[in-house]
């Protein structure tokens, strides 16, 4: 979500087009990813439910919000969110900082609900952020094995993607002009690429070092969104 939305914004897509395209495609990619992680035994079913349902509610609200604000404000706000998520990626993978002492066992339901609801709202308004927010947070708060955190977060994103997409569809029905912003060739390309690679990623989870990839993606997100933010503040 973060990397795809950042690239789409850099190529000139509007925030609504970028986020909706990503989440229409994510329905398929998260289904493929979630099923692959489930098969590999990487999913904690209790955490999945407590994270996914609030996440879906937050995503629907976030999509509705994004579709009803001005294009100029939305682009600056979205790039700001993506820039922040890039910093989170760099801090987590580049410096390995664990700012909060981990708790024992599973987090309580209200903790997971708070994380899911906030991440769902941010991911729909920012075109990404479900993974960058929930994964580092759960890795920080718990001592759960990384493969279970990654697998559970990936599986939960299926419901979040459906809710975000329904939010955008609802907005398109109320404002048909915004529907023309979505290029379904982009959706198909993201869907095909993600669905093909997801099963391989599930098998590699926990077997390959994530730090170098996290640093590269975080750095790219920062660089691309810094220009968008600069243009919004100081002008092109």
C-alpha positions as CSV (number, residue, x, y, z in Angstrom):
1,X,0.0,0.0,0.0
2,X,2.6,2.6,1.0
3,X,5.0,1.8,-1.9
4,X,2.3,1.5,-4.5
5,X,0.4,4.7,-3.4
6,X,3.7,6.6,-3.2
7,X,4.6,5.7,-6.8
8,X,1.1,6.4,-8.1
9,X,1.0,9.9,-6.4
10,X,4.5,10.5,-7.9
11,X,3.2,9.6,-11.3
12,X,0.4,12.1,-11.0
13,X,-2.6,10.1,-9.7
14,X,-5.0,11.9,-7.3
15,X,-5.2,10.6,-3.7
16,X,-8.6,9.1,-4.3
17,X,-7.5,7.4,-7.4
18,X,-4.3,6.1,-5.8
19,X,-5.9,4.8,-2.6
20,X,-9.0,3.3,-4.2
21,X,-6.9,1.6,-6.9
22,X,-4.6,0.1,-4.2
23,X,-7.5,-1.2,-2.1
24,X,-9.5,-2.6,-5.0
25,X,-6.4,-4.5,-5.9
26,X,-5.7,-5.4,-2.3
27,X,-8.9,-7.4,-2.0
28,X,-7.3,-10.0,-4.4
29,X,-3.7,-9.7,-3.1
30,X,-4.7,-9.9,0.6
31,X,-6.9,-12.9,-0.1
32,X,-3.9,-14.6,-1.8
33,X,-1.5,-13.5,0.9
34,X,-3.8,-14.4,3.8
35,X,-4.6,-17.9,2.3
36,X,-0.9,-18.5,1.8
37,X,0.0,-17.5,5.4
38,X,-2.9,-19.5,6.8
39,X,-1.6,-22.6,4.9
40,X,1.9,-21.9,6.3
41,X,0.5,-21.7,9.9
42,X,1.4,-18.0,10.2
43,X,-2.0,-16.8,11.5
44,X,-3.2,-16.3,15.1
45,X,-6.9,-16.6,14.7
46,X,-7.9,-14.8,18.0
47,X,-5.7,-11.7,17.2
48,X,-7.0,-11.8,13.6
49,X,-10.6,-11.3,14.6
50,X,-9.8,-8.6,17.2
51,X,-7.7,-6.7,14.7
52,X,-9.6,-7.1,11.5
53,X,-13.1,-6.0,12.6
54,X,-12.1,-2.6,14.0
55,X,-9.7,-2.2,11.1
56,X,-12.6,-2.6,8.7
57,X,-14.7,0.0,10.4
58,X,-11.7,2.4,10.4
59,X,-11.0,1.8,6.7
60,X,-14.6,2.5,5.7
61,X,-14.6,5.7,7.6
62,X,-11.2,6.7,6.2
63,X,-12.2,6.0,2.6
64,X,-15.4,8.1,3.0
65,X,-13.3,10.9,4.5
66,X,-10.7,11.0,1.8
67,X,-13.3,11.0,-1.0
68,X,-15.0,14.1,0.5
69,X,-12.2,16.5,1.0
70,X,-10.6,18.8,-1.6
71,X,-8.0,17.3,-4.0
72,X,-5.3,19.8,-3.0
73,X,-5.7,19.1,0.7
74,X,-6.0,15.4,0.2
75,X,-2.7,15.2,-1.8
76,X,-0.8,17.1,0.8
77,X,-2.3,15.2,3.7
78,X,-1.8,11.8,2.0
79,X,1.9,12.6,1.3
80,X,2.3,13.7,4.9
81,X,0.9,10.4,6.1
82,X,3.1,8.4,3.7
83,X,6.2,10.4,4.8
84,X,5.4,9.6,8.4
85,X,5.0,5.9,7.5
86,X,8.3,6.0,5.7
87,X,10.0,7.3,8.9
88,X,8.3,4.5,10.9
89,X,9.8,2.0,8.4
90,X,13.3,3.4,8.6
91,X,13.3,3.6,12.4
92,X,12.0,0.1,12.8
93,X,14.1,-1.6,10.2
94,X,17.1,0.7,10.1
95,X,17.6,1.2,13.8
96,X,15.6,-1.6,15.3
97,X,14.2,0.7,18.0
98,X,11.7,-0.9,20.4
99,X,10.3,2.2,22.2
100,X,7.7,0.3,24.3
101,X,8.4,-2.6,26.6
102,X,6.7,-5.7,25.3
103,X,3.8,-7.2,27.2
104,X,3.4,-10.9,27.9
105,X,1.0,-13.0,25.9
106,X,-1.7,-11.5,23.6
107,X,-2.6,-7.9,24.0
108,X,-6.1,-7.2,25.4
109,X,-9.0,-6.9,23.0
110,X,-9.3,-3.1,23.5
111,X,-5.6,-2.6,22.6
112,X,-6.0,-4.6,19.4
113,X,-9.2,-2.8,18.6
114,X,-7.5,0.6,19.0
115,X,-4.6,-0.4,16.8
116,X,-6.8,-1.9,14.2
117,X,-9.3,1.0,14.1
118,X,-6.5,3.6,13.8
119,X,-4.5,1.7,11.2
120,X,-7.7,1.1,9.2
121,X,-8.5,4.8,9.0
122,X,-4.9,5.8,8.2
123,X,-4.5,3.1,5.5
124,X,-7.6,4.2,3.6
125,X,-6.8,7.9,3.8
126,X,-3.1,7.5,3.1
127,X,-3.4,4.7,0.5
128,X,-1.3,2.4,2.8
129,X,-0.2,2.0,6.3
130,X,-2.0,-1.1,7.6
131,X,1.2,-3.2,7.6
132,X,3.6,-0.4,8.6
133,X,1.5,0.6,11.5
134,X,0.1,-2.8,12.8
135,X,3.2,-4.9,12.2
136,X,5.8,-2.8,14.1
137,X,3.3,-2.0,16.8
138,X,2.5,-5.7,17.5
139,X,6.2,-6.6,17.2
140,X,6.9,-3.9,19.8
141,X,4.0,-4.6,22.2
142,X,4.3,-8.4,22.1
143,X,6.9,-11.1,22.1
144,X,5.0,-12.9,19.3
145,X,7.2,-14.5,16.6
146,X,7.5,-12.2,13.6
147,X,6.1,-14.8,11.2
148,X,2.8,-14.9,13.2
149,X,2.6,-11.1,13.4
150,X,3.2,-10.7,9.6
151,X,0.8,-13.6,8.7
152,X,-2.0,-12.3,11.0
153,X,-1.7,-8.7,9.8
154,X,-1.7,-9.9,6.1
155,X,-4.8,-12.1,6.6
156,X,-6.6,-9.3,8.5
157,X,-6.0,-6.9,5.6
158,X,-8.5,-8.8,3.4
159,X,-11.4,-7.6,5.5
160,X,-9.9,-4.1,5.7
161,X,-9.5,-3.9,1.9
162,X,-13.1,-4.9,1.4
163,X,-14.3,-2.2,3.8
164,X,-12.1,0.4,2.3
165,X,-13.3,-0.5,-1.2
166,X,-16.9,-0.3,-0.1
167,X,-16.2,3.1,1.4
168,X,-14.9,4.3,-2.0
169,X,-17.7,2.7,-3.9
170,X,-20.2,4.4,-1.7
171,X,-18.4,7.8,-2.3
172,X,-18.4,7.1,-6.1
173,X,-22.2,6.4,-6.0
174,X,-22.8,9.8,-4.3
175,X,-20.3,11.6,-6.5
176,X,-20.0,9.8,-9.9
177,X,-17.3,12.2,-11.1
178,X,-14.8,10.8,-8.7
179,X,-15.3,7.3,-10.2
180,X,-13.7,8.5,-13.4
181,X,-10.4,9.1,-11.6
182,X,-9.8,5.3,-11.2
183,X,-7.9,3.6,-13.9
184,X,-8.8,-0.1,-13.7
185,X,-5.7,-1.1,-15.7
186,X,-3.8,0.1,-12.7
187,X,-6.0,-2.0,-10.4
188,X,-5.5,-5.1,-12.6
189,X,-1.7,-4.6,-12.8
190,X,-1.4,-4.3,-9.0
191,X,-3.8,-7.2,-8.5
192,X,-1.9,-9.6,-10.8
193,X,1.6,-8.6,-9.5
194,X,0.5,-8.9,-5.9
195,X,-1.4,-12.1,-6.2
196,X,1.5,-13.8,-8.1
197,X,4.1,-12.8,-5.5
198,X,2.1,-13.2,-2.3
199,X,2.5,-17.1,-1.9
200,X,6.3,-16.7,-2.4
201,X,6.4,-14.0,0.2
202,X,4.5,-16.1,2.7
203,X,7.0,-19.0,2.3
204,X,9.9,-16.6,2.8
205,X,8.5,-14.9,5.9
206,X,10.8,-15.4,8.8
207,X,13.4,-17.0,6.5
208,X,15.0,-13.9,5.0
209,X,16.2,-10.7,6.7
210,X,13.6,-7.9,6.5
211,X,15.8,-5.0,7.6
212,X,17.5,-4.3,4.2
213,X,14.1,-4.3,2.4
214,X,12.4,-2.2,5.0
215,X,15.2,0.4,4.8
216,X,15.1,0.6,1.0
217,X,11.3,0.9,0.9
218,X,11.2,3.4,3.8
219,X,13.9,5.5,2.1
220,X,12.1,5.5,-1.3
221,X,8.8,6.5,0.4
222,X,10.5,9.4,2.1
223,X,12.3,10.7,-1.0
224,X,9.2,10.6,-3.3
225,X,6.8,12.1,-0.8
226,X,9.3,14.8,0.3
227,X,8.9,16.3,-3.2
228,X,5.1,16.2,-3.1
229,X,5.1,17.9,0.3
230,X,7.6,20.5,-0.8
231,X,5.5,21.3,-3.9
232,X,2.4,21.6,-1.7
233,X,4.1,24.0,0.8
234,X,6.4,26.0,-1.4
235,X,5.0,25.5,-4.9
236,X,6.4,23.4,-7.8
